[in-house]
Amino acid sequence: MVHLQHTVIVEPVPRRWFEQAVLTLYDLVARTRADGGRLFLADGRRVPDVRLAEGGHLRAGAVYEVDDDAARIRVRVLEWDRRSAVRAAQTISDGAVTAEIEGVLRDVEHPRTAGLRGSIRSSGTRWASLTRATGTSRLRLDDWWTAAAGTGPGTTSAPLEARLDHRLGVATVRASPHRLPDGRWAISVSLTARGRSLPRPLTAVALRLAARSLHRSFTGALESAAAHWNETVPDLVARDMPRLRERALDALADPRDTP
């Protein structure tokens, strides 16, 4: 078994701003319309490279296809309810590898939990079974902001937990924030990897030999993610909701269109 731990320092996101941003983006999408399979924003600009292939727009069962030269991408709406949840499943396939991801955000008006689960598999190769893996993640937003604000008792488990399962082993990631005196977040992230069943002794040896390299990759990936966060998040948080909405509209719209 290998256990890694590292802490990164990032700029905070106020909970009130986050909730307003989620609601703003939800309303932006909710105001889009479909015409002949093509999608249009509320200001009339077209959303490029996405079309409604099946079902009613933003209703359970609706299927959207994304134009991509390298892969086939399909997104199915499983639930679209402002007070209950937004849930969608995405399938990405390039002919050799297929990835399926389902995401959910519960209670759009006051988000409580967010989660992902997915799988990846390949076909047509001798070692296809070794590429199969499944994963889950869950973020408890109430617990995250309680821990980040330091305003209540800590929970026994990390607010963010993720797990990856493979026939050779299991990897678990946990993350928990802590508020620093200057208001920034110190996020402690841990990764535990272990082998399973018959391959466990071989996997254990491989993990032990690769521990130093894994630690460098682990800390490097976290520091890179934190640097990107600190470059982009403060600018976003500084925006009020009308400006955030305009930025999102511009990002979704076809650049050849004018409002």
Residue pairs with C-beta under 8 A, 6 or more apart in sequence:
1 192
1 193
1 194
1 195
1 204
1 207
2 191
2 192
2 193
2 194
2 207
2 208
2 211
2 214
3 190
3 191
3 192
4 190
4 191
4 192
4 214
4 215
4 218
4 219
5 188
5 189
5 190
5 191
6 188
6 189
6 218
6 219
6 222
7 186
7 187
7 188
7 189
8 186
8 187
8 189
8 222
8 223
8 225
8 226
9 180
9 184
9 185
9 186
9 187
9 226
10 184
10 185
10 187
10 226
10 229
10 230
10 233
11 184
11 185
11 229
11 230
11 233
11 234
11 237
12 148
12 179
12 183
12 184
12 185
13 233
13 237
14 237
15 141
15 145
15 149
17 237
18 111
19 109
19 110
19 111
20 241
21 236
21 241
21 244
22 105
22 108
22 111
23 108
23 109
24 241
24 244
24 245
24 248
25 248
26 82
26 86
26 108
28 41
28 42
28 245
28 248
28 249
28 252
29 58
30 58
30 82
31 41
31 42
32 39
32 40
32 41
32 42
32 47
32 57
32 58
33 39
33 40
33 42
33 57
34 40
34 52
34 57
37 51
37 52
37 53
38 46
38 47
38 51
38 52
39 46
39 47
39 50
39 51
39 52
39 57
39 64
40 46
40 47
41 47
41 249
41 252
41 253
43 249
43 253
43 259
44 257
44 259
45 249
45 253
45 254
45 257
45 258
45 259
46 253
46 254
46 257
47 252
47 253
47 254
48 67
48 253
48 254
49 66
49 67
49 68
50 64
50 65
50 66
50 67
51 64
51 65
51 67
52 62
52 63
52 64
53 63
53 64
53 65
53 74
54 61
54 62
54 63
55 61
55 62
55 63
55 77
56 62
58 77
58 80
59 77
59 80
60 77
60 78
60 79
60 80
61 76
61 77
62 76
62 77
63 74
63 75
63 76
63 77
64 74
64 75
64 76
64 77
65 72
65 73
65 74
65 75
66 73
66 74
66 75
70 94
71 92
71 93
71 94
72 91
72 92
72 93
72 94
73 90
73 91
73 92
74 90
74 91
75 88
75 89
75 90
75 91
76 88
76 89
76 90
76 91
77 87
77 88
78 87
78 88
78 89
78 102
79 85
79 86
79 87
79 104
80 86
80 87
81 108
82 108
82 109
83 107
83 108
83 109
84 106
84 107
85 104
85 105
85 106
85 107
85 108
86 104
86 105
86 108
87 102
87 103
87 104
87 105
88 102
88 103
89 100
89 101
89 102
89 103
90 100
90 101
90 102
90 103
91 98
91 99
91 100
92 98
92 99
92 100
92 101
93 99
96 122
96 123
96 124
96 125
97 120
97 121
97 122
97 131
98 120
98 121
98 122
98 123
99 118
99 119
99 120
100 118
100 119
100 120
101 116
101 117
101 118
102 116
102 117
102 118
103 114
103 115
103 116
104 113
104 114
104 115
104 116
105 111
105 113
105 114
106 112
106 113
106 114
111 141
112 140
112 141
112 142
113 138
113 139
113 140
113 141
114 138
114 139
114 141
115 136
115 137
115 138
115 139
116 135
116 136
116 137
117 134
117 135
117 136
117 137
118 134
118 135
118 136
119 132
119 133
119 134
119 135
120 131
120 132
120 133
121 128
121 131
121 132
122 128
122 131
122 132
125 131
129 167
130 167
130 168
132 166
132 167
133 164
133 165
133 166
134 164
134 165
135 162
135 163
135 164
135 165
136 162
136 163
137 160
137 161
137 162
137 163
138 160
138 161
138 162
139 159
139 160
140 155
140 159
140 160
141 159
143 155
143 159
144 159
144 160
144 177
146 152
146 155
147 154
147 155
147 159
147 176
147 177
147 178
148 177
148 178
148 179
148 185
149 179
150 178
150 179
157 174
158 174
158 175
158 176
158 190
159 175
159 176
159 177
160 173
160 174
160 175
160 176
161 172
161 173
161 174
161 175
162 172
162 173
162 174
163 170
163 171
163 172
163 173
164 170
164 171
164 172
167 196
167 199
168 195
168 196
168 199
168 203
169 193
169 194
169 195
169 196
169 199
169 200
169 203
169 207
170 193
170 194
170 196
171 191
171 192
171 193
172 191
172 192
172 193
173 189
173 190
173 191
174 189
174 190
175 187
175 188
175 189
175 190
176 187
176 188
177 185
177 186
177 187
177 188
178 185
178 186
178 187
178 188
179 185
179 186
180 186
187 226
189 222
191 218
193 207
193 214
194 200
194 203
194 204
194 207
195 201
195 202
195 203
195 204
195 207
196 203
207 214
236 244
239 247
253 259
